[in-house]
Amino acid sequence: MLHLGQKMKFELKSETAELLEKVKEFINKEILPNETTYYEQTEAGGRWCVPPIMEDMKAKAKKQGLWNLFLPESDLGAGLTNFEYAFFAEEMGRVGIASEVFNCSAPDTGNMEVLVRYGTEAQKDEWLTPLLNGEIRSAFGMTEPGVASSDATNMEATAVLDGDEYIINGEKWWTSGAGDPRCKIIIFMCVTDQDPESPRHKRHSMILVPRDSKGIETRKMMEVFGWDDAPHGHAHLKFENVKVPKENMILGEGRGFEIAQGRLGPGRIHHCMRAIGLGERTLEMMCKRGLSREAFGKPIAQLGGNFDIIANSRIELNMARLLTLQAAHMMDTVGNKVAASEIAQIKVAVPNIVCDIIDRAIQIHGGAGVSQVFPLARFYAGMRTLRLADGPDEVHRRAVARFELGKYFSKDE
């Protein structure tokens, strides 16, 4: 529910609406027509390369002022609230490569927010400035292969202070962005308090680890249903006695979960609104295919209950959008902590809804839907993965349920 009598207003400020129209126009004129070229250049360059078309599009976007559109509460961004940025994220979600063109892609956006909020001036100069300029990329190391990472307190990677340096050991996988040749920095979450009796959420820290540090081994690049997501990629990395200056610690030892909560809230809005944009593109493909192909003397759209399928897809997408906008509105008006349940709700609802819509579209496309002829199989792989990224459905459902049950316990219980 909305809190404190706040009402959502869908009317954007005139300057924000104008900026949104510019972004839509740029996507339609510059990015969508070059989507196939991007993937062709990635393949031709050996996968782990920087497709020239991406740098060309980034330069054009930057020249037009369509750059760093996120970062609420900072003069380094476009001055958009979480609610306003949600509309931009939806448009970018229609084309998977669009967010990078505007320097608004994960995990860079989350990492930049961490540095803006919690970084020292020296850390900002070394890493934030080139990230904001689009000169480098970054990665985020949290998930580990040896433990159930849905409970982040299970983390085993360590950073031990030795004089003026931290010595880092451990393994991380699904380290998104680490495959990109432009990736220069990893925000690495690890245990710094070795005492198991210490408070569970005060034992972990985040530290900046340069990607080229001695002792980092790329064990493999992870695949998602057979896709390697190059050149971005998801790396399985081993850290063996990696040394970094103690000044690379972010905010201080034991502050890792505090930083994570500040980082993940906006990120979930971004993920979910991009997913809704992808859902809109999928529904459009579903309708066009359903009207353009005939079977048994009728358009496919009119067969087998497909009217219901199309109608339900529209209804569910609109529901998902409203739920996400509500969460964004609450983040802006009452803060992430109060909006925690709503943020968890969208992280469950949106990927599930969009997964279902993509599945329906595949069915209407027939065999072509699972082939390389259409992007639907790739869409599905990414959206199914989103049900695990930033915490699986079960963790978020648990959070929502605990919030609901908490309404019925007295303070003394």
N, C-alpha and C positions, 0 to 999 in steps of 0.2 A: 504493500500500500504506500501511497505518497505520505510523506511526513510533514508535520508542521504547517499543514494547510497549503503547501506549495502546489501549484498547478503547472503542468507542462504546457508550454506554448510552442507550437510547431512553426510559427512564423519566425524566420531568421532575420537578423538585422540586414539592412539593404546591402551593406558592404560584404557581409558573409554570403548572402545569396548570390551576389555578383561573382565572388571568388569561386563558389561552388559551380556556377555555370561555366566558368573558365576551365575548371578542372574537368568537368564533363566533356566539354568541347575538345580539350587536349587529349583525353582518353580516346574519344571517337575518331579524331583526325590523325593522331600521332602514334598511339599505343596499340589499339586494336588492329589496325592494318599491318603492324609490324610484329604481331605476336608470333606468327609462323616463322618469320625471319629470325627472331630471337632464338627459337628452338633449333632452327637449321644451323645457325652460327655456333651455338653451343655444341652441337654434334660435330660440326666440321672442325672445331677447335680442340677436340679431344675431351669434351665434357667439362673438365675443371679449368675453365678459361673465362675470360671476361668478353662476352659477345660485344663487338663494336657498336651494334645498334643500341645497346643499353646506354653506353656512354654518350652516344649522340642524343638520345632522347632526354637523358638527365641534363645535358647542357642546355637543351632547348627549354626544358621546364624551369631550370634555374634562372635562365635569362628572362623568362616571363614572370618570375616571382612566385612560381608554384613550387615552393620548397620549404621543407621543415614545417609542415602544416599542423603538426601535433604540439606537444609541450604546453599544456595548460598551465597557468600561473607562472609563466616565464616569458620574458621579452625576447627570448631566443627563437620562439616559434611564431605562429601566425596570429596569436592572441585569441585562439578559439577555445571555448569551453569543451569539456568532454561531450556534452550533449551536441554542440555544434559540429565537433569533429566527427561524430558518429555518421553524419550524412556524407562526409567526404570519404570515410572508410568504406561505406557501402559502395560508393561509385568505384573506388579502387578495387574492391573485391570482385567486380565483374571480370577483370582481367588479372590473372595471377601475378604478372610482372609489374603491374601499375604502381604498387606502393613503393617499390624501389626507385622508380623514375622520379618520384617526388621526395625521395629520401625519407620515406615514412614506413619502411619495412622492418619486420621483426627479424632478429632480436635487437637490431640497432636502436629502435625507438625506446624499448625498455631500458637498454643499457645507457642511452643518452639521458633518460629521465633519472636513472640512478646517479649518474655523475652530476647532473644539474642540482639534484636535491641534496646529495650526500657527499659529493667529491670535494677534495681540497682544491685550492686554486692551481696548485702544481699538477694535480691529476686532470683537471679540466683543460689546462694548457696543452698537456701532452696527448690526451686521448679524446676529450670532448670536442675540441675545436676541429680536428681533422674529420671526426665523425659528422659533425654538423655541416662541414664543407663537402661531404660526400667523397672525401679522398681515400678513406679506408672503410673497411667493414669490421664487424665484431662478432663474438659468439658468447654464449652463456652456458656455463658448465654446472649442472645440478644433478641430473639423473645418473644413476650408477648401475652397472650391470650385476653387481653382486648382492644387491638388497632390493626389497620392495620399496621403490622410490615414491609410491603413493603416500607413504609416511616419511616425510623428508627428514625426520629425526633419526631415521635409520642410517643416514649418511656415514660413510666410512673414510672418505678422503680427509687428509689432515694437512694442517699448516702449523709447523712448530717454529717458534722464534729461536734463532741462534745468532746472538749478537745483533748485527744490523740487518739480518736477512731472515726471511721465512723460508723454511725448507718444506716443499710440498710433495706429498705422495698420495697416490690413489688413481682410480680410473673413473672416467665419465663417458657415457655414451648418449646418443641423441643430442650431441652438442651441435645444435643447429647453427649454420653459418661458418663452421670451422673448415669446410672444404673450399671456401672461396679464396682464391689467391690474394684477394685484397684484405682478408681477415688478418688484423694485426694485434688484436687484444681480446682476451677472454676474461669475463667476470666469472670467477671461480668460487663456488660455495663449498665450504669445508668445515671440519671440526677443529676448533682451536683450544677448546677446554677439554682436556682428556679425562676429566673426572666424571664418571658416569652418574655420580650422585648429585651433580650440579643440575639446576633447573633445565629441563629438556630443551627449551627454546632460547636458552642463553649460552649454549655451547658452540654455536655455529657463527661463522663470519663470512664476509665476501672480500675477495682480494683480487687485484688486477694482475693478470699473468700474461705477459707478451707472448704472442703465438709462436714466435721463433725462439723461445727460451730453450736452452740446453736441457735435455731430459724429457721432452715431450715427444711421444711416439704415437703416430697415427696407426692404430691397429687395423682398422678397416673403416670404410664408409658404409653406413647403414642404408638399407634399402626399405622403401615403403611399398609393399605389394609389388616389388620388382623395380620400382622407380628409385633412382639415386638422388633425385632432386638437385642435380648439378645445374649450375656451379655452386649453388648455396650449400647443399649437402648437410648430412647429419653424421658427425664423426664419433667413432669410438676411440678415445684418447687415453693413453697411459702416461701418468706423471710420475717420474722416478727421480727423487732428490732434486726437484726443480727449485732453483733459488731465485727469489725476487726481493727487492729492497723492502724493508719494513714499512716504508712510506707508501707502499702500494695497498696497504690495508684500507678498506673503505669504512669510514665512520668510527671504527674501533672494534676490538674483539668482542664477540658475543652479540653483535647487532645484526647478524645475517637474516634472521626471520623478520625483524623489524623492516629491513630494507626490502625483503622479498614481498611483504604485503604492500608496501608502497609502489613496488614495481608491477606486480601482477594485476592489480585492480584495473588500471587503464588498459593494460594489455588485453584483458579479457573483453573489454568493450571493443577494442580494435579488431580482435579475432572474430567476434560475433557479428559485428556489422559488416566486415568483409565477407563473412560467410553468407549473410543475407544478400549481399550484392551478387555473390555467386549463385545463390538460389534464384534470384531474379533472372539472371542470364539463362539458367537451366530451364526455368519455366517458359521463357521465351522460345528456347530451342524445342521444348516439348510441344508447344502450341503450333509452331511452324511445321514441325515434322508431322504432327497429327493432321494438319490440314492439307499437306502437300502429297501425302501417300494414301492410296486407296486399297482396300481389301474387301472382297465380297460386295463390291459395288458401292461402297461408302468410304468417305474419309476415315482414317484410323481413329481420329478424335471422337467419332460417333459410335465406336464399337467397344464392346467389353467393359462398359462402365467407365470409359475414359472421361466422360463429362464430369463424373464424380471425382476422378483422380485430379483433373485440372482444377476443378473448383476447390477441392480440399487443399491443394498446393497453394493456391492464392490465399485462402483463409489462414492457413498455418503460417505462411510467410509474413502476413500482416500482423498476426499475433506475436510472432517472434520479434518483429521490428519494434512493436510497442513495448514489449517487455524489456528489450535492450535499451530503448530510449528512456524508459522509466529508471533503469539502473544508472544510466549516465546522468540523468537529471538529478538523482539523489546524490551521486558523487559530487556534483557541483554545489548542491544546496545544503546537504547535511553531512557530507564527508564519507570517505570509503568505509569507515568502521560501521557506521549506521547502515550503509548500503550493502553490507557484506552478504546478507541473505539474497538480495536481488542480484548481486554479481554472480553468486553461486548458481542461482536459478537460470540465468541466461547461458551460463557455461554448459549446463545440462540440456536445456531446451533447444537452443539454436542448432548446434551440430546434429542432433538427432533429427530435427525437422528437415534440415537441408539434406542430410544423408537420404532420408526417405524420398525427398523430391528428386534427387539425382537418380535414385534407383527406379523411380517411376519413369523418368525420362529415358533411361536406358531401355526399359521395357518397350516403350513406344518407338524407340529407334530400332528395335530388333537387334540382330547380330552386329550391325554397324555400331551400336551403342557401346559395345565392349571392345571395339577395335581402335586402331590408331586413326581411323578416318575422322572421328569426332573426339573432342576432349573429355567426354563424360567419364570415362574410366579413370583418367587422371584426376578429375574433379572428385570422384568418389574416394579414391585413395587418400587424397589430402583431407577430405572432410571426415572420413572415418578415423583418421589419425587425430583430428582435433578433439575427438571424444576422449583421448588419452593425454594430449598435450596440456600443460598447465594444470595437471591433476585430472584423474579419471572421473567419469560420471559419478561413481559410487562415493568418492570423497566429497563431492559437491552436494550430492543428495543428502549425505550424512550431515553436512553443515546446515542445510535447509531444515532438515527434520529436527535437529537439536535446537535451532532457533525457534521453531514452532512449539516444540514441547516446553521450551523454557518459559513460554508465556503462562504456563499453567502450574509452575512451581513457585511456591512462596520463597522469599529470600532466606527463610530459616531452614528450608529443606535442602 
